[in-house]
Amino acid sequence: MKSRKPIYLDYNATTPIDPAVLRAMLPYFKEHFGNPSSNHPYGKLVKGALNTAREQVANLIGAKPNEIFFTSGGTESNNYAIIGTAFAKMDEGRHILTSQIERPSILKPLRYLEEKFGFKVTYLPVDEHGIVNPSDVEQAIIDETILITIMHANNEVGTIEPIEKIGRIAKEKDVVFHTDAAQSCGKIEVYVDKLNVNLLTVAGHKLYAPKGIGALYIKTGNTIDKFIHGAGQEMGRRPGTENVPYIVGLGHACEIASDMLHDFGQRAKTLRDQLYNEIFDGLGEENMKLNGHPELRLPNTLNISIKGIVGEELLSQIPEIAASTGSACHAGSTEPSGVLLALDLTREQALGALRLSLGRWSTQEEVYEASQLIVGNVKSKRTNNNGSQIISLESEKGTREPS
């Protein structure tokens, strides 16, 4: 059989750079090499490119260009939003609200603030679909609450949070509201005014721009301490000579994502549902569980638990597929995802999870082949281990998605 690359089903982990994005970047590695802070033609030319990129990012999320600040990526943007707000408002209070299913770039800075500066953090639970209840947010706000940070869409199960409702509560209570939109930007509509947010994180490598570039939206009038200290770049908010080629790439990627947002969402959802249905038909309702919300979910994201398997082991036996699971390997032992456990999955269900995320260049042929590989390997494993076909889940039953 002719050797070829594995079928890529891990677009939530990272996306390849769009060829058009790469073409836009190349001149800024070569002839357009000036420093944007230089007051001569070389500097002014690249300064104009930065301004254009700022407008392109702003247009994707419905912001003003002067509210966009470039960072090294989603992790820095999240740290800047959380620590910058905490330091700016620590005299007003030291209480922060978040959810139990946030990314490490949210949870780790919060732990840092707890351990080093005595902040109190409330980690709100989610329901079985991964949804934060806005009423829980409202009830958890106290006089000392200065910040709410809840992701827009979960990177593992794809559940979309009720950010608009939470934002209205935050606004009524005069609490700063940040959302990590790294996983949602470019996949679904993300408009800062509609979401009622003060701060919003964008990550380039999640929307076909390079790794190592991102942005933080800071609403006009929002007070936030500098996260890095130095010169006056990024309107005095984020010092350091700008990474011009990558910023140009991020801007161009945002423009492309904005232009194709609707078509991408429809196409990705069709392929995602095809993938689910093919696996469902092969394994049966009693042997798989859909994780995350059945409808309020990113159009490209499918997370399922399969009875009697460990996701990492299954994928290791299918080199033709590049995907991820709901578990992480630590010192030789596989541990289930904390996100899936927060959704009240059993340890076995969490270990049996597969995260299959589609992207701009996924095809029907790839989806069909991937589903057959997964079904075939699961059946083979069951037959070899038990001498029989897959046994049923005792209590958890999936629900087939509509075609």
Secondary structure, DSSP 8 states (H G I E B T S, - for coil): ------EE-BTTT-----HHHHHHHGGGTTT----TT-SSHHHHHHHHHHHHHHHHHHHHHT--GGGEEEESSHHHHHHHHHHHHHHHHTTT--EEEEETT--HHHHHHHHHHHHHH--EEEEE---TTS---HHHHHHH--TTEEEEE--SB-TTT-BB--HHHHHHHHHHHT-EEEEE-TTTBTTB---HHHHT-SEEEEEGGGTTS-TT-EEEEE-TT-----SS-SS-TGGGTS-S---HHHHHHHHHHHHHHHHTHHHHHHHHHHHHHHHHHHHHHHH-GGGEEEES-SSSB-TTEEEEEETT--HHHHHHT-TTEE-EESEEEETTEEEE-HHHHHTT--HHHHHTEEEEE--TT--HHHHHHHHHHHHHHHHHHHHHHHSSS----SS--------
